[in-house]
Amino acid sequence: MEFIQFGRSRGDQSALGRKLAEMHKSAKSDKGYGFYVENTIGSTPQINTWTADWIEFYSKHRLGYQLKLISQRFGDSAIYEK
């Protein structure tokens, strides 16, 4: 992956977006989508269970998991059900 020097200038954000998209397109491993260990987004756990399909991975382990946490914490399951 190409090193990006961060600093005061935001640089070319559209080029950053294209490079990030290229990285994600080529990032699938032999195991599918996921990672070897779980990690966090801030203090919130991030589940990285291997999944063969990108849509299933993202909907179950990213969006779905965050919606589940919201439902558990606030007791509002309406958005989770949608």
N, C-alpha and C positions, 0 to 999 in steps of 0.2 A: 504494500500500500504506500502511496506517495505521502511524504512528510509535508504537512502544512504548517508554516510558521504563523502563529497567531500574534496579533499585536493590535495597535490602535485602529488601523485601517480595516474596514470590512472587506476590501478587495472586491473581486467579481463574484457575487453571490450566485449568479446563474451558473458559472463554471463550477463552483463548489457543489451545487445541486446535481449537475450532470455527472461529476466525478463520484459523488455519493451513490447515485443511481447505478453507475457502472460497477462499483464495488459490491452493491447488494445483488446485482444480477449474477455476478460470478462467484458469490460467496457460498453457494450450496455445497455441502460436503457429501461424501458417500453415504452418510447416515441421514441426509435430508436437511431439514431446517431446525436449528436449535443450537445448543452448546453443551459442552461436557460438564459444566457446573452451573448452578443457579447463581444469580447475582441480584442486585437491587437497582431500583430507580429511586435515588435518595434513600429513604428509610423503608420503602415499600419493596417487598420481595418481587423478583422477576423470574418467572418460571421458564426454563429453557429445555423442556423435554423434547427429544427428537421427534419430528413429525415429517412425513414424506411430502406433504403438500404445503406450500407457502400460505395459502388462504386459510387452511385449517390451523396452521401454527399461529398466525397472527390473530385470527378470530378467537381461538381458544386460549392461548397463552399470553396474549397481549391485551386486546380489548376485552375479551370475555372475562379474564382474570381480574382486571381492574373493575369491571362492572359488578362482579361477584363480591369484591371487597366493599364496594359502595353499598351494595344491598345488605351485606352483613353488618356494616357499621351504622347505617342510617335507617335500615328497615324498609327501604323503598325499593321494591323489586320491579316497578313499572318499566324503567329504562332497560333493565336486564331482560325482561320478557320480550320487549320490542326488538 
